[in-house]
Amino acid sequence: MGTKQVVKGNFATAVAAKLARVDVVPAYPITPSTLFPEQISTYIANGEMDAELLLTESEHSAMSAAIGASASGARVATATASQGLKLMSEMLFIASGMRLPIVTAVGNRALSAPINIWCDHQDTIAERDSGWLQFYAENNQNALDLMIMAFKISEDHRVLLPSLVGLDAFVLTHTMEGVDVPLQEEVDDFLPPYKPALKLDVRNPMTFGSFGTPAHYTEFKYQQWEAMKNAEKVIDEVFSEFHGKFGRKYEKVSEYR
């Protein structure tokens, strides 16, 4: 049995990253997702999390660092929102094209102009065709659970695609709710260590993100499409396993009535 805690949505995603034993967290702060790297920093400083927090100069650099770390075989998480996700956009396509299972928490926030720090889903919906899986949390419990499950889904070798986990700006990111936080050993049993299909290795050199002619480009994109279709089955499998282990049931589409 885990513990019942009253936490903000950002804390829920951060504790999920800790429970997932994430290796690297590249981050650049942006409202309303700043609390995610702050909490990760606290975990690392207190010795509760064995990970590298990389404080970059922009969201573009944060996703670039995430790509490098993931390609090296690390389990990687980050967080952003709104204009920050837009600045990452170039790198989102590279992450999915290189089939890197990065998980990003997104505090869904309106895009400027005018400047608006409150909830809107334009930021993630605009990345619909970027090759990332997208999950949306209804509450803070969902945020924690979906972060953990996103790693398992993304890292499945039938999928190998990155994931976005969206939670509403302020409505969830900064709102306190009761959340069941599982024990570390329970998550370890559910989510095994990341085993990359391929990784950068000086002893076994290979090329990542190579040049592709139109013929090769088509093949890469077709494989991504196949992976996205495979994800439908994998999502069902992971949701079912999660329900059996933690007692919380998830479906790809939740009806409101």
N, C-alpha and C positions, 0 to 999 in steps of 0.2 A: 504493500500500500504506500502511495505517495503522501503528499501533504496538500491541504487546502490552503491556498494563499490568496489574498486580495491584492491584485496587481494591475498595473496599466498594460495596455496592449503592447507597447514597446518592450516592456520587461518580459512579457510572455514570449515574444520572438527571441529575445536575448537569452532567456533561460533555455529555450528550445535549442539554440545554437550551442550552448554549453553542454546540454544533455546529449546532443548529437556528436560531441567531441570534435567540433570543428577545429581544424589546424591553423587556418589563416583567415583573418578578418580585415580586408582592406576597406577603409571608410573615409568619407568626407561628410561632415555634418550638414544637415538641412532640415528645417522644420517641415513636418512634425516627427521626423525619424531620428533626431539627434540623440535621444535617450538610448537608442540601440548601441551605438559604439561607446557611449558613456558607461553603460552597464557592463559591456564586455571588458572595458578597461578596468572596472572595479573587480570583476572576477579574476582577471589576470594578475592584478596588483595584490589581491588577497590570496593568491595561490590556488584558487578554486577552478581555474581553467588553464590548461596547458596549450596555449595558442599564441600566435603572433598577431598583434594588432598593428596594421600599417596605416599611419595617418598620412594621407596623400594631399596633393594641392588642389584636386578637383575630383568630381565624380567620374570624369573621363579617365583619369589616372587610377581611380579606385577600381573601376571595372577592368582596366588594363592589367593592374596588379593581380586582380582575381583570376584573370585568364592565365597569366604566367604561373601563378601558384597552383591552379587546378591542372594545368598541363604538366606540371611537375609531380602530380600525384597526390596533392593535398585536398582535403575536404574544405571547401571554401564557402563562406557566407558573407553577405554585406547587407546594407540597408540604404534606401534613398527615398526620394519623393519628387513629384512634380517636375520642375525645371532640372533637377538633378538627374532624374531618369532620362530626360531629353538630352542632357549633356552626355549621358552614357550611351545613347542610342546607337552611335556608330559601332561601339564595342559589343553591344548586345548581339548584333548579327554575327560578329566574329566568334563570340562565345558559343552560340548555337551551331554555327558552321563548323567549328572545331570539335563539336560534340562534347562540351565540357559541362558537367552537372553542377554548376554553381547555383546556390539558392539565395535569392535576394528578397528581403522584406521591404515592401513598399507601403509607406503611409499615404494612401491615395489622397491626392490634393490637387486642386484646380490649377490649370496652367495660366500664366500671365499672357496678355494684359486684360483687365487690370490685375494688379497683384492681389492674390487671394490665397490665404493659407488654410482655408477650410476644405471640406471633403468634396471631391469630384473624382470620377474614374477616368477622365480623359487621358491621364498620364499613362496608365497601363493599357487602356483600350487602343491607344495610338500605336502600341507595340504589338498589336495582334498578330502581325505577319512577320515578327522578328525571329520566330522559331523557338520561342520560350513557352513552356507550359505556364498556365496562369491559374492560381487558386485564390478564392476570395473568402475572407473570414467574416462570419456574421457576428461573432463575439470574441472575447479574448481567449476563451478556451479553444475555439477554432484556430486562432492565430498560433497558439502553441502547438496544437496537434498537427496542423497542416504544415508547419515548418519542419517538424520531425518527419512526417510522411513524405514531404517533398524531396528530402534527401534520398529516401529509399526508392522513390519512383524515378527520380532523375538519374540515379546511379545504376539502375537496372540496365544490364548490357543490351536489353532489347529496346531501350529508350535512349539513354545517354544524351539527354537534352537538359538545359538549364531551366529553372523554375522561378517564377515570381509569386510571392505570397502577399496579397493585398489586404490591408486593413484600413478602415476609414479614418481619415485624419481627425484627430481630437475625439471624435465619437468613440473610437476604440483606442487609438494610440495613447491618449492622455486620460482615459476614463478608467477608474478602478472597478474591477469586477472579481468575483470569486472564480478561481481557477484551480483545478486539480493538477498538481505538478507531480509527474511520476518519479519514481526512484531511478537513480542512475543505472542500477543493474537491470531494471525493467526495460529501459530504453536500449541498453547494450544488447539485451536479448532480442529486441525487435529490430534494431538497426546495426548490422555488423560493420566492421571497419571498411572504409572505402577501398575497393580493389580496382584501380583503373585498367581499362582494356589496353591502353597505350599511355606511355608517359615519357617526358624528357629524361634522358639518362645518358650521361657522358660515356658510359660503358657500352651503350647500345644506341648510337646516334640515329635520329630520324628527323624528318622535316614536318613541322606543323604549320598550317595556314599557307600552304604552297600556292603557286600560280596555277590557275585552271583555265584551259581553253573552253569555248562554249560547250563542246561535247563533254568534257570532264565536269564542268560546272553543273550541267544538267544531271549527271549521275549523283553528284554530291547532294543536290537539292531533292532528288528523288529519294535518296536514302534518308534525308531528314523527314520527308513526308511519310515514309514508311515507319520511321521511329515515332512520329506523332500519332500515327494510327495504332501502333503497338501500345502506346501509352494508355489508350482507352482500356485495354484489358489489364494492363499492369496497375492502373489506378484502382480498378475494381478489386484486384487481388490484394493490394496493399490496404485498401479501406476495410476489406473483410478481415484480414489478419489483425489490423489495429482494433477493430470491434471485438474480436475474440480475445485479445489480450488486455485491452483497457476498458472495454464495455461501452465505448462511445461510437455510435454508428454514423457513418458518412456516406453520402451519395454524390455522384457527379453534379447533379442538379437537385437542390433542396427546394421543395414546394413550400409556399407560405401558408397554404391551407389544403 
